[in-house]
Every structure is written in structure tokens, then in C-alpha cells.
């Protein structure tokens, strides 16, 4: 029984993804694209991990830098 459920969820012929999943995927694509552009234009502004400054981005600090909390956009609804 369980095997049939997983197979139906993974088939290419299954129904489309639920809207929240679709929107999350689109927002993730947009975020990745924005990050790549930000990193190419402002490499000095990207916070790096202090232990590995040449290798790893400090995504915790980057997230705090770019999030919408306390910003006018925080109260606006948007979709992908």
C-alpha cells in the first residue's frame, strides 16, 4: 500500500504540485538568483564564516542582513 502511494507521488503523470509548494519553489529560485547577482556585484558585502573566510558564506548573518522583519515589506503579502 505505502509503496503505491510513493510511486503515485513520484510519477510524472501525477497531479501538479500544491500551490504553496509551487510558490516556495519559485521563491527559492528567485532567492538563489538574487544571491548570485548580489555576490557577483558586492562580494565584499557577503558575510563569510570566520573559520573559513575564503570558502563558506555565513548564511545566518546573511539571512539577518536581508530579512524583512522590521521592514515595511514585512506586512505586505506577495506570491511567486
SULJOMO-V162405 format. One line per field, one symbol per residue. phi: phi as a letter, one per 30 degrees, with the letter a starting at -180 (. if undefined). A space follows every 10 residues. Layout:
# SULJOMO-V162405
phi=???
This chain:
# SULJOMO-V162405
phi=.deddddddc ddcddddded dddddddddd dddddddedd dbdddddcdd dbdcccdddd dddddcdcei ceddcccbbd
